[in-house]
């Protein structure tokens, strides 16, 4: 077991300065990593900002695990993804996109890394990219996922001599998806690519989104997940399918299952499939924890592997280093008794494994976040580890210990990184655990306890963590104390009851608990209670709006990609139909008053705090109209308010937006607080 401490991570004798927003252009982030089946080769991708294109480049590297250096296999301004080793271990497949074309590359390791040769399969012009790659047992085919156009049988064809209409015809919910745009006329389908001929075979063809295909260990069958767009249906939470290949049709594996399934992984005998899931009935509730399950393929049944598990499988750490907010995966290497997964626990994300009898072992823990991993059967696991001193590097766990494999951001050794201090405060005592709230504080450089500092409170309903956070470093470097709490309603890490405690009470006890944290915070002599700011994004934006509508304690606020109106959110967000009821416990047309009561906009007339509203015009999670509603009211009332709209960005602006926009976003937040707090 490896335990990482922060005691010596922030000591450096060559300190020059602390981080600024423009430093974003210097970062390198590890994204994917895969060990080959022998355990001797590691393939991984590294993502870097590209200032010239205002985008990102992701290159592929391979190294022998006992050698000191890596070989880069890709060139040009493209993006490598979806890494997959063949069963024999000498061939590596990956997807490549350069903005103009998409391809699958297969790299053959002939006489070691220095003799690697690429063979390339190019998609037909205009075809969608392929992702989620997995090799067949005989190494002749690749299965993957592609967005696939779907033509409804009721739609008429194009009429001769009549100009084609420009319309969108919507027949299902989730007709738009954040980060994916309008998907009303396409679905994610499973395809198989024959490497010898380059011919594609479409395996699924229905108005359902399929993902995570995995070939059985001995071949002949595939397992994958199907997710319906109507998430109040039986398939609405994600169900497990199996299909005989090449002549079978997809079949539900667990016909009596009423919950959610993710990340299927076949066992050696092809009679068992491990997966992450929960057994709560629809409609969807995003606060239900997923844990490891085992499916009996022949019987079509499943059982929990860890029925007493209190936390949720996956990485739910919130930071600004990775595009995705979760990594819900279960991996079962060929020939291994162990099934591997990540578990979110009290601000950290740890690496675990479990066997079919429920015996568990924690391999990596500490004040850090394991964000990705790749196990093989010889007791080796490559994993990505981040902490407040590093946005992430690759480590190799073997023989009970770990060794660092990469050092992607050596330049951070020449800047002053500001270490967060962990503490707990007394929250609302209502019988949930011990009523303690997990919190952190980041102090400015050259901190002087005899001075009183302006302080920024960051709020969220997801899990603040031990991950690296560039934005927090920048704000602290600008002279602010930065504080953040994991109050009740936090997505994961503190037990199912804690996560569900805010359901039907948005802005109730969770708000009270945050304000108790503020009460505790201002008791510290170095906190200036007259210069408090508050900010947050998404549900943290909701809470920011709620706070300034219910308190005048803050001198300035910045609300980001926020929820304003629970009534309009239902029909305009890509997750509105299922999320609204899950959060508020009511539907607007049944209980309009209760939906309005839990909407920050209902209290807009009470907002006197200078408010900066940051939003993106392609945000389909919290649509731009949410920001516009709040801005219009406050401007009409003559309040101090400003709306900044980032063009061409989605809900994930802070994590995956264009580099120039990410930098500008931090500058706008910092500038607003400097204007009103300093």
Order of alpha helices (4+ residues) and beta strands (2+ residues): beta-beta-beta-beta-beta-beta-beta-beta-beta-beta-beta-beta-beta-beta-beta-beta-beta-beta-beta-beta-beta-beta-beta-beta-beta-beta-beta-beta-beta-beta-beta-beta-beta-beta-beta-beta-beta-beta-beta-alpha-beta-alpha-alpha-beta-alpha-beta-alpha-alpha-alpha-beta-alpha-beta-alpha-alpha
